[in-house]
């Protein structure tokens, strides 16, 4: 099963996406910020990360640099 990590402040924004992907047998994980997501990624395998452009003090571009 593919693993998807959503990085969003408000999960209600992506409820439809989560419901659709869950119905297609994707494993969904949620993180409220990029710092938390980076810690999660250190210990877990994720196939796709979907995130907001900016959450708090870090932008998605900075997050991507840290992941790759």
mmCIF file of the N, C-alpha and C atoms, coordinates in Angstrom:
data_MODEL
# 
_entry.id   MODEL 
# 
loop_
_atom_site.group_PDB 
_atom_site.id 
_atom_site.type_symbol 
_atom_site.label_atom_id 
_atom_site.label_alt_id 
_atom_site.label_comp_id 
_atom_site.label_asym_id 
_atom_site.label_entity_id 
_atom_site.label_seq_id 
_atom_site.pdbx_PDB_ins_code 
_atom_site.Cartn_x 
_atom_site.Cartn_y 
_atom_site.Cartn_z 
_atom_site.occupancy 
_atom_site.B_iso_or_equiv 
_atom_site.pdbx_formal_charge 
_atom_site.auth_seq_id 
_atom_site.auth_comp_id 
_atom_site.auth_asym_id 
_atom_site.auth_atom_id 
_atom_site.pdbx_PDB_model_num 
ATOM 1   N N  . UNK A 1 1  ? 0.832   -1.192 0.000  1.00 0.00 ? 1  UNK A N  1 
ATOM 2   C CA . UNK A 1 1  ? 0.000   0.000  0.000  1.00 0.00 ? 1  UNK A CA 1 
ATOM 3   C C  . UNK A 1 1  ? 0.874   1.252  0.000  1.00 0.00 ? 1  UNK A C  1 
ATOM 4   N N  . UNK A 1 2  ? 0.554   2.212  -0.841 1.00 0.00 ? 2  UNK A N  1 
ATOM 5   C CA . UNK A 1 2  ? 1.296   3.475  -0.818 1.00 0.00 ? 2  UNK A CA 1 
ATOM 6   C C  . UNK A 1 2  ? 1.014   4.249  0.470  1.00 0.00 ? 2  UNK A C  1 
ATOM 7   N N  . UNK A 1 3  ? 2.035   4.911  0.964  1.00 0.00 ? 3  UNK A N  1 
ATOM 8   C CA . UNK A 1 3  ? 1.934   5.719  2.178  1.00 0.00 ? 3  UNK A CA 1 
ATOM 9   C C  . UNK A 1 3  ? 1.976   7.197  1.816  1.00 0.00 ? 3  UNK A C  1 
ATOM 10  N N  . UNK A 1 4  ? 1.002   7.948  2.299  1.00 0.00 ? 4  UNK A N  1 
ATOM 11  C CA . UNK A 1 4  ? 0.895   9.375  2.008  1.00 0.00 ? 4  UNK A CA 1 
ATOM 12  C C  . UNK A 1 4  ? 0.936   10.151 3.317  1.00 0.00 ? 4  UNK A C  1 
ATOM 13  N N  . UNK A 1 5  ? 1.753   11.187 3.347  1.00 0.00 ? 5  UNK A N  1 
ATOM 14  C CA . UNK A 1 5  ? 1.831   12.066 4.504  1.00 0.00 ? 5  UNK A CA 1 
ATOM 15  C C  . UNK A 1 5  ? 1.276   13.431 4.120  1.00 0.00 ? 5  UNK A C  1 
ATOM 16  N N  . UNK A 1 6  ? 0.233   13.861 4.808  1.00 0.00 ? 6  UNK A N  1 
ATOM 17  C CA . UNK A 1 6  ? -0.322  15.202 4.639  1.00 0.00 ? 6  UNK A CA 1 
ATOM 18  C C  . UNK A 1 6  ? 0.277   16.095 5.712  1.00 0.00 ? 6  UNK A C  1 
ATOM 19  N N  . UNK A 1 7  ? 0.808   17.252 5.299  1.00 0.00 ? 7  UNK A N  1 
ATOM 20  C CA . UNK A 1 7  ? 1.338   18.229 6.242  1.00 0.00 ? 7  UNK A CA 1 
ATOM 21  C C  . UNK A 1 7  ? 0.450   19.463 6.125  1.00 0.00 ? 7  UNK A C  1 
ATOM 22  N N  . UNK A 1 8  ? -0.495  19.568 7.056  1.00 0.00 ? 8  UNK A N  1 
ATOM 23  C CA . UNK A 1 8  ? -1.487  20.650 7.016  1.00 0.00 ? 8  UNK A CA 1 
ATOM 24  C C  . UNK A 1 8  ? -1.817  21.108 8.431  1.00 0.00 ? 8  UNK A C  1 
ATOM 25  N N  . UNK A 1 9  ? -2.081  22.395 8.560  1.00 0.00 ? 9  UNK A N  1 
ATOM 26  C CA . UNK A 1 9  ? -2.482  22.938 9.871  1.00 0.00 ? 9  UNK A CA 1 
ATOM 27  C C  . UNK A 1 9  ? -3.888  22.489 10.237 1.00 0.00 ? 9  UNK A C  1 
ATOM 28  N N  . UNK A 1 10 ? -4.757  22.482 9.257  1.00 0.00 ? 10 UNK A N  1 
ATOM 29  C CA . UNK A 1 10 ? -6.163  22.188 9.497  1.00 0.00 ? 10 UNK A CA 1 
ATOM 30  C C  . UNK A 1 10 ? -6.569  20.992 8.639  1.00 0.00 ? 10 UNK A C  1 
ATOM 31  N N  . UNK A 1 11 ? -6.768  19.845 9.267  1.00 0.00 ? 11 UNK A N  1 
ATOM 32  C CA . UNK A 1 11 ? -7.074  18.634 8.515  1.00 0.00 ? 11 UNK A CA 1 
ATOM 33  C C  . UNK A 1 11 ? -8.429  18.677 7.820  1.00 0.00 ? 11 UNK A C  1 
ATOM 34  N N  . UNK A 1 12 ? -9.306  19.562 8.250  1.00 0.00 ? 12 UNK A N  1 
ATOM 35  C CA . UNK A 1 12 ? -10.614 19.644 7.586  1.00 0.00 ? 12 UNK A CA 1 
ATOM 36  C C  . UNK A 1 12 ? -10.468 20.112 6.141  1.00 0.00 ? 12 UNK A C  1 
ATOM 37  N N  . UNK A 1 13 ? -9.367  20.795 5.843  1.00 0.00 ? 13 UNK A N  1 
ATOM 38  C CA . UNK A 1 13 ? -9.109  21.270 4.485  1.00 0.00 ? 13 UNK A CA 1 
ATOM 39  C C  . UNK A 1 13 ? -8.937  20.098 3.518  1.00 0.00 ? 13 UNK A C  1 
ATOM 40  N N  . UNK A 1 14 ? -8.378  19.005 3.991  1.00 0.00 ? 14 UNK A N  1 
ATOM 41  C CA . UNK A 1 14 ? -8.075  17.895 3.096  1.00 0.00 ? 14 UNK A CA 1 
ATOM 42  C C  . UNK A 1 14 ? -8.888  16.632 3.393  1.00 0.00 ? 14 UNK A C  1 
ATOM 43  N N  . UNK A 1 15 ? -9.994  16.765 4.082  1.00 0.00 ? 15 UNK A N  1 
ATOM 44  C CA . UNK A 1 15 ? -10.816 15.592 4.430  1.00 0.00 ? 15 UNK A CA 1 
ATOM 45  C C  . UNK A 1 15 ? -11.267 14.804 3.204  1.00 0.00 ? 15 UNK A C  1 
ATOM 46  N N  . UNK A 1 16 ? -11.659 15.497 2.138  1.00 0.00 ? 16 UNK A N  1 
ATOM 47  C CA . UNK A 1 16 ? -12.112 14.806 0.925  1.00 0.00 ? 16 UNK A CA 1 
ATOM 48  C C  . UNK A 1 16 ? -10.976 13.998 0.313  1.00 0.00 ? 16 UNK A C  1 
ATOM 49  N N  . UNK A 1 17 ? -9.768  14.580 0.291  1.00 0.00 ? 17 UNK A N  1 
ATOM 50  C CA . UNK A 1 17 ? -8.609  13.865 -0.254 1.00 0.00 ? 17 UNK A CA 1 
ATOM 51  C C  . UNK A 1 17 ? -8.287  12.633 0.584  1.00 0.00 ? 17 UNK A C  1 
ATOM 52  N N  . UNK A 1 18 ? -8.332  12.805 1.891  1.00 0.00 ? 18 UNK A N  1 
ATOM 53  C CA . UNK A 1 18 ? -8.040  11.697 2.795  1.00 0.00 ? 18 UNK A CA 1 
ATOM 54  C C  . UNK A 1 18 ? -9.061  10.575 2.603  1.00 0.00 ? 18 UNK A C  1 
ATOM 55  N N  . UNK A 1 19 ? -10.320 10.937 2.498  1.00 0.00 ? 19 UNK A N  1 
ATOM 56  C CA . UNK A 1 19 ? -11.376 9.940  2.310  1.00 0.00 ? 19 UNK A CA 1 
ATOM 57  C C  . UNK A 1 19 ? -11.181 9.189  0.992  1.00 0.00 ? 19 UNK A C  1 
ATOM 58  N N  . UNK A 1 20 ? -10.880 9.914  -0.074 1.00 0.00 ? 20 UNK A N  1 
ATOM 59  C CA . UNK A 1 20 ? -10.685 9.285  -1.381 1.00 0.00 ? 20 UNK A CA 1 
ATOM 60  C C  . UNK A 1 20 ? -9.475  8.349  -1.361 1.00 0.00 ? 20 UNK A C  1 
ATOM 61  N N  . UNK A 1 21 ? -8.356  8.828  -0.880 1.00 0.00 ? 21 UNK A N  1 
ATOM 62  C CA . UNK A 1 21 ? -7.150  8.000  -0.865 1.00 0.00 ? 21 UNK A CA 1 
ATOM 63  C C  . UNK A 1 21 ? -7.301  6.799  0.052  1.00 0.00 ? 21 UNK A C  1 
ATOM 64  N N  . UNK A 1 22 ? -7.952  6.973  1.178  1.00 0.00 ? 22 UNK A N  1 
ATOM 65  C CA . UNK A 1 22 ? -8.194  5.847  2.090  1.00 0.00 ? 22 UNK A CA 1 
ATOM 66  C C  . UNK A 1 22 ? -9.047  4.783  1.419  1.00 0.00 ? 22 UNK A C  1 
ATOM 67  N N  . UNK A 1 23 ? -10.014 5.201  0.641  1.00 0.00 ? 23 UNK A N  1 
ATOM 68  C CA . UNK A 1 23 ? -10.883 4.241  -0.055 1.00 0.00 ? 23 UNK A CA 1 
ATOM 69  C C  . UNK A 1 23 ? -10.123 3.461  -1.123 1.00 0.00 ? 23 UNK A C  1 
ATOM 70  N N  . UNK A 1 24 ? -9.012  4.024  -1.601 1.00 0.00 ? 24 UNK A N  1 
ATOM 71  C CA . UNK A 1 24 ? -8.174  3.357  -2.610 1.00 0.00 ? 24 UNK A CA 1 
ATOM 72  C C  . UNK A 1 24 ? -7.041  2.575  -1.960 1.00 0.00 ? 24 UNK A C  1 
ATOM 73  N N  . UNK A 1 25 ? -7.139  2.378  -0.649 1.00 0.00 ? 25 UNK A N  1 
ATOM 74  C CA . UNK A 1 25 ? -6.196  1.573  0.137  1.00 0.00 ? 25 UNK A CA 1 
ATOM 75  C C  . UNK A 1 25 ? -4.842  2.251  0.360  1.00 0.00 ? 25 UNK A C  1 
ATOM 76  N N  . UNK A 1 26 ? -4.794  3.566  0.291  1.00 0.00 ? 26 UNK A N  1 
ATOM 77  C CA . UNK A 1 26 ? -3.585  4.294  0.666  1.00 0.00 ? 26 UNK A CA 1 
ATOM 78  C C  . UNK A 1 26 ? -3.539  4.394  2.185  1.00 0.00 ? 26 UNK A C  1 
ATOM 79  N N  . UNK A 1 27 ? -2.352  4.338  2.746  1.00 0.00 ? 27 UNK A N  1 
ATOM 80  C CA . UNK A 1 27 ? -2.172  4.567  4.173  1.00 0.00 ? 27 UNK A CA 1 
ATOM 81  C C  . UNK A 1 27 ? -1.918  6.056  4.354  1.00 0.00 ? 27 UNK A C  1 
ATOM 82  N N  . UNK A 1 28 ? -2.734  6.696  5.172  1.00 0.00 ? 28 UNK A N  1 
ATOM 83  C CA . UNK A 1 28 ? -2.666  8.145  5.359  1.00 0.00 ? 28 UNK A CA 1 
ATOM 84  C C  . UNK A 1 28 ? -2.097  8.472  6.733  1.00 0.00 ? 28 UNK A C  1 
ATOM 85  N N  . UNK A 1 29 ? -1.128  9.369  6.756  1.00 0.00 ? 29 UNK A N  1 
ATOM 86  C CA . UNK A 1 29 ? -0.571  9.899  7.998  1.00 0.00 ? 29 UNK A CA 1 
ATOM 87  C C  . UNK A 1 29 ? -0.723  11.409 7.958  1.00 0.00 ? 29 UNK A C  1 
ATOM 88  N N  . UNK A 1 30 ? -0.863  12.017 9.121  1.00 0.00 ? 30 UNK A N  1 
ATOM 89  C CA . UNK A 1 30 ? -1.047  13.460 9.217  1.00 0.00 ? 30 UNK A CA 1 
ATOM 90  C C  . UNK A 1 30 ? 0.018   14.087 10.098 1.00 0.00 ? 30 UNK A C  1 
ATOM 91  N N  . UNK A 1 31 ? 0.445   15.265 9.699  1.00 0.00 ? 31 UNK A N  1 
ATOM 92  C CA . UNK A 1 31 ? 1.374   16.047 10.493 1.00 0.00 ? 31 UNK A CA 1 
ATOM 93  C C  . UNK A 1 31 ? 0.908   17.491 10.455 1.00 0.00 ? 31 UNK A C  1 
ATOM 94  N N  . UNK A 1 32 ? 1.026   18.186 11.572 1.00 0.00 ? 32 UNK A N  1 
ATOM 95  C CA . UNK A 1 32 ? 0.541   19.570 11.645 1.00 0.00 ? 32 UNK A CA 1 
ATOM 96  C C  . UNK A 1 32 ? 1.588   20.599 11.232 1.00 0.00 ? 32 UNK A C  1 
ATOM 97  N N  . UNK A 1 33 ? 2.853   20.186 11.144 1.00 0.00 ? 33 UNK A N  1 
ATOM 98  C CA . UNK A 1 33 ? 3.893   21.132 10.729 1.00 0.00 ? 33 UNK A CA 1 
ATOM 99  C C  . UNK A 1 33 ? 5.058   20.367 10.116 1.00 0.00 ? 33 UNK A C  1 
ATOM 100 N N  . UNK A 1 34 ? 5.949   21.101 9.459  1.00 0.00 ? 34 UNK A N  1 
ATOM 101 C CA . UNK A 1 34 ? 7.054   20.461 8.754  1.00 0.00 ? 34 UNK A CA 1 
ATOM 102 C C  . UNK A 1 34 ? 8.119   19.904 9.697  1.00 0.00 ? 34 UNK A C  1 
ATOM 103 N N  . UNK A 1 35 ? 8.311   20.516 10.837 1.00 0.00 ? 35 UNK A N  1 
ATOM 104 C CA . UNK A 1 35 ? 9.275   19.989 11.805 1.00 0.00 ? 35 UNK A CA 1 
ATOM 105 C C  . UNK A 1 35 ? 8.831   18.602 12.272 1.00 0.00 ? 35 UNK A C  1 
ATOM 106 N N  . UNK A 1 36 ? 7.561   18.480 12.607 1.00 0.00 ? 36 UNK A N  1 
ATOM 107 C CA . UNK A 1 36 ? 7.001   17.192 13.018 1.00 0.00 ? 36 UNK A CA 1 
ATOM 108 C C  . UNK A 1 36 ? 7.102   16.183 11.869 1.00 0.00 ? 36 UNK A C  1 
ATOM 109 N N  . UNK A 1 37 ? 6.850   16.636 10.654 1.00 0.00 ? 37 UNK A N  1 
ATOM 110 C CA . UNK A 1 37 ? 6.922   15.759 9.482  1.00 0.00 ? 37 UNK A CA 1 
ATOM 111 C C  . UNK A 1 37 ? 8.339   15.241 9.261  1.00 0.00 ? 37 UNK A C  1 
ATOM 112 N N  . UNK A 1 38 ? 9.346   16.114 9.414  1.00 0.00 ? 38 UNK A N  1 
ATOM 113 C CA . UNK A 1 38 ? 10.737  15.682 9.256  1.00 0.00 ? 38 UNK A CA 1 
ATOM 114 C C  . UNK A 1 38 ? 11.103  14.608 10.264 1.00 0.00 ? 38 UNK A C  1 
ATOM 115 N N  . UNK A 1 39 ? 10.678  14.767 11.502 1.00 0.00 ? 39 UNK A N  1 
ATOM 116 C CA . UNK A 1 39 ? 10.941  13.753 12.529 1.00 0.00 ? 39 UNK A CA 1 
ATOM 117 C C  . UNK A 1 39 ? 10.259  12.438 12.176 1.00 0.00 ? 39 UNK A C  1 
ATOM 118 N N  . UNK A 1 40 ? 9.039   12.530 11.674 1.00 0.00 ? 40 UNK A N  1 
ATOM 119 C CA . UNK A 1 40 ? 8.299   11.334 11.274 1.00 0.00 ? 40 UNK A CA 1 
ATOM 120 C C  . UNK A 1 40 ? 9.013   10.621 10.123 1.00 0.00 ? 40 UNK A C  1 
ATOM 121 N N  . UNK A 1 41 ? 9.498   11.405 9.147  1.00 0.00 ? 41 UNK A N  1 
ATOM 122 C CA . UNK A 1 41 ? 10.152  10.826 7.973  1.00 0.00 ? 41 UNK A CA 1 
ATOM 123 C C  . UNK A 1 41 ? 11.488  10.166 8.302  1.00 0.00 ? 41 UNK A C  1 
ATOM 124 N N  . UNK A 1 42 ? 12.126  10.576 9.376  1.00 0.00 ? 42 UNK A N  1 
ATOM 125 C CA . UNK A 1 42 ? 13.382  9.949  9.787  1.00 0.00 ? 42 UNK A CA 1 
ATOM 126 C C  . UNK A 1 42 ? 13.187  8.483  10.144 1.00 0.00 ? 42 UNK A C  1 
ATOM 127 N N  . UNK A 1 43 ? 11.987  8.136  10.598 1.00 0.00 ? 43 UNK A N  1 
ATOM 128 C CA . UNK A 1 43 ? 11.746  6.785  11.098 1.00 0.00 ? 43 UNK A CA 1 
ATOM 129 C C  . UNK A 1 43 ? 10.734  5.991  10.276 1.00 0.00 ? 43 UNK A C  1 
ATOM 130 N N  . UNK A 1 44 ? 10.100  6.636  9.285  1.00 0.00 ? 44 UNK A N  1 
ATOM 131 C CA . UNK A 1 44 ? 9.029   5.971  8.547  1.00 0.00 ? 44 UNK A CA 1 
ATOM 132 C C  . UNK A 1 44 ? 9.200   6.172  7.045  1.00 0.00 ? 44 UNK A C  1 
ATOM 133 N N  . UNK A 1 45 ? 8.752   5.190  6.274  1.00 0.00 ? 45 UNK A N  1 
ATOM 134 C CA . UNK A 1 45 ? 8.798   5.270  4.821  1.00 0.00 ? 45 UNK A CA 1 
ATOM 135 C C  . UNK A 1 45 ? 7.492   5.897  4.318  1.00 0.00 ? 45 UNK A C  1 
ATOM 136 N N  . UNK A 1 46 ? 7.635   6.942  3.538  1.00 0.00 ? 46 UNK A N  1 
ATOM 137 C CA . UNK A 1 46 ? 6.485   7.614  2.941  1.00 0.00 ? 46 UNK A CA 1 
ATOM 138 C C  . UNK A 1 46 ? 6.729   7.708  1.440  1.00 0.00 ? 46 UNK A C  1 
ATOM 139 N N  . UNK A 1 47 ? 5.708   7.429  0.649  1.00 0.00 ? 47 UNK A N  1 
ATOM 140 C CA . UNK A 1 47 ? 5.835   7.484  -0.803 1.00 0.00 ? 47 UNK A CA 1 
ATOM 141 C C  . UNK A 1 47 ? 5.532   8.873  -1.358 1.00 0.00 ? 47 UNK A C  1 
ATOM 142 N N  . UNK A 1 48 ? 4.577   9.559  -0.742 1.00 0.00 ? 48 UNK A N  1 
ATOM 143 C CA . UNK A 1 48 ? 4.150   10.875 -1.223 1.00 0.00 ? 48 UNK A CA 1 
ATOM 144 C C  . UNK A 1 48 ? 3.903   11.795 -0.037 1.00 0.00 ? 48 UNK A C  1 
ATOM 145 N N  . UNK A 1 49 ? 4.389   13.041 -0.151 1.00 0.00 ? 49 UNK A N  1 
ATOM 146 C CA . UNK A 1 49 ? 4.105   14.068 0.854  1.00 0.00 ? 49 UNK A CA 1 
ATOM 147 C C  . UNK A 1 49 ? 3.288   15.157 0.183  1.00 0.00 ? 49 UNK A C  1 
ATOM 148 N N  . UNK A 1 50 ? 2.163   15.492 0.796  1.00 0.00 ? 50 UNK A N  1 
ATOM 149 C CA . UNK A 1 50 ? 1.302   16.578 0.309  1.00 0.00 ? 50 UNK A CA 1 
ATOM 150 C C  . UNK A 1 50 ? 1.237   17.612 1.423  1.00 0.00 ? 50 UNK A C  1 
ATOM 151 N N  . UNK A 1 51 ? 1.641   18.837 1.098  1.00 0.00 ? 51 UNK A N  1 
ATOM 152 C CA . UNK A 1 51 ? 1.690   19.840 2.146  1.00 0.00 ? 51 UNK A CA 1 
ATOM 153 C C  . UNK A 1 51 ? 1.278   21.224 1.689  1.00 0.00 ? 51 UNK A C  1 
ATOM 154 N N  . UNK A 1 52 ? 0.979   22.048 2.663  1.00 0.00 ? 52 UNK A N  1 
ATOM 155 C CA . UNK A 1 52 ? 0.657   23.444 2.392  1.00 0.00 ? 52 UNK A CA 1 
ATOM 156 C C  . UNK A 1 52 ? 1.936   24.180 1.999  1.00 0.00 ? 52 UNK A C  1 
ATOM 157 N N  . UNK A 1 53 ? 1.790   25.257 1.254  1.00 0.00 ? 53 UNK A N  1 
ATOM 158 C CA . UNK A 1 53 ? 2.941   26.032 0.803  1.00 0.00 ? 53 UNK A CA 1 
ATOM 159 C C  . UNK A 1 53 ? 3.739   26.569 1.985  1.00 0.00 ? 53 UNK A C  1 
ATOM 160 N N  . UNK A 1 54 ? 3.069   27.119 2.974  1.00 0.00 ? 54 UNK A N  1 
ATOM 161 C CA . UNK A 1 54 ? 3.785   27.647 4.129  1.00 0.00 ? 54 UNK A CA 1 
ATOM 162 C C  . UNK A 1 54 ? 3.012   27.333 5.409  1.00 0.00 ? 54 UNK A C  1 
ATOM 163 N N  . UNK A 1 55 ? 3.715   26.761 6.344  1.00 0.00 ? 55 UNK A N  1 
ATOM 164 C CA . UNK A 1 55 ? 3.164   26.502 7.665  1.00 0.00 ? 55 UNK A CA 1 
ATOM 165 C C  . UNK A 1 55 ? 4.158   27.087 8.660  1.00 0.00 ? 55 UNK A C  1 
ATOM 166 N N  . UNK A 1 56 ? 3.686   28.045 9.435  1.00 0.00 ? 56 UNK A N  1 
ATOM 167 C CA . UNK A 1 56 ? 4.518   28.704 10.447 1.00 0.00 ? 56 UNK A CA 1 
ATOM 168 C C  . UNK A 1 56 ? 5.774   29.292 9.817  1.00 0.00 ? 56 UNK A C  1 
ATOM 169 N N  . UNK A 1 57 ? 6.948   28.960 10.347 1.00 0.00 ? 57 UNK A N  1 
ATOM 170 C CA . UNK A 1 57 ? 8.168   29.644 9.929  1.00 0.00 ? 57 UNK A CA 1 
ATOM 171 C C  . UNK A 1 57 ? 8.936   28.956 8.807  1.00 0.00 ? 57 UNK A C  1 
ATOM 172 N N  . UNK A 1 58 ? 8.532   27.782 8.379  1.00 0.00 ? 58 UNK A N  1 
ATOM 173 C CA . UNK A 1 58 ? 9.271   27.083 7.328  1.00 0.00 ? 58 UNK A CA 1 
ATOM 174 C C  . UNK A 1 58 ? 8.403   26.956 6.077  1.00 0.00 ? 58 UNK A C  1 
ATOM 175 N N  . UNK A 1 59 ? 8.983   27.198 4.930  1.00 0.00 ? 59 UNK A N  1 
ATOM 176 C CA . UNK A 1 59 ? 8.270   27.057 3.674  1.00 0.00 ? 59 UNK A CA 1 
ATOM 177 C C  . UNK A 1 59 ? 8.495   25.659 3.126  1.00 0.00 ? 59 UNK A C  1 
ATOM 178 N N  . UNK A 1 60 ? 7.648   25.250 2.215  1.00 0.00 ? 60 UNK A N  1 
ATOM 179 C CA . UNK A 1 60 ? 7.739   23.898 1.662  1.00 0.00 ? 60 UNK A CA 1 
ATOM 180 C C  . UNK A 1 60 ? 9.066   23.684 0.937  1.00 0.00 ? 60 UNK A C  1 
ATOM 181 N N  . UNK A 1 61 ? 9.601   24.719 0.306  1.00 0.00 ? 61 UNK A N  1 
ATOM 182 C CA . UNK A 1 61 ? 10.892  24.589 -0.371 1.00 0.00 ? 61 UNK A CA 1 
ATOM 183 C C  . UNK A 1 61 ? 11.997  24.222 0.593  1.00 0.00 ? 61 UNK A C  1 
ATOM 184 N N  . UNK A 1 62 ? 12.015  24.820 1.750  1.00 0.00 ? 62 UNK A N  1 
ATOM 185 C CA . UNK A 1 62 ? 12.998  24.507 2.785  1.00 0.00 ? 62 UNK A CA 1 
ATOM 186 C C  . UNK A 1 62 ? 12.794  23.076 3.284  1.00 0.00 ? 62 UNK A C  1 
ATOM 187 N N  . UNK A 1 63 ? 11.556  22.668 3.429  1.00 0.00 ? 63 UNK A N  1 
ATOM 188 C CA . UNK A 1 63 ? 11.239  21.306 3.849  1.00 0.00 ? 63 UNK A CA 1 
ATOM 189 C C  . UNK A 1 63 ? 11.769  20.297 2.831  1.00 0.00 ? 63 UNK A C  1 
ATOM 190 N N  . UNK A 1 64 ? 11.537  20.579 1.554  1.00 0.00 ? 64 UNK A N  1 
ATOM 191 C CA . UNK A 1 64 ? 11.987  19.666 0.493  1.00 0.00 ? 64 UNK A CA 1 
ATOM 192 C C  . UNK A 1 64 ? 13.513  19.526 0.511  1.00 0.00 ? 64 UNK A C  1 
ATOM 193 N N  . UNK A 1 65 ? 14.220  20.613 0.725  1.00 0.00 ? 65 UNK A N  1 
ATOM 194 C CA . UNK A 1 65 ? 15.685  20.558 0.813  1.00 0.00 ? 65 UNK A CA 1 
ATOM 195 C C  . UNK A 1 65 ? 16.119  19.606 1.930  1.00 0.00 ? 65 UNK A C  1 
ATOM 196 N N  . UNK A 1 66 ? 15.408  19.629 3.046  1.00 0.00 ? 66 UNK A N  1 
ATOM 197 C CA . UNK A 1 66 ? 15.754  18.772 4.182  1.00 0.00 ? 66 UNK A CA 1 
ATOM 198 C C  . UNK A 1 66 ? 15.414  17.311 3.952  1.00 0.00 ? 66 UNK A C  1 
ATOM 199 N N  . UNK A 1 67 ? 14.418  17.054 3.129  1.00 0.00 ? 67 UNK A N  1 
ATOM 200 C CA . UNK A 1 67 ? 13.980  15.674 2.890  1.00 0.00 ? 67 UNK A CA 1 
ATOM 201 C C  . UNK A 1 67 ? 14.876  14.988 1.866  1.00 0.00 ? 67 UNK A C  1 
ATOM 202 N N  . UNK A 1 68 ? 15.291  15.719 0.849  1.00 0.00 ? 68 UNK A N  1 
ATOM 203 C CA . UNK A 1 68 ? 16.060  15.096 -0.242 1.00 0.00 ? 68 UNK A CA 1 
ATOM 204 C C  . UNK A 1 68 ? 17.524  15.017 0.024  1.00 0.00 ? 68 UNK A C  1 
# 
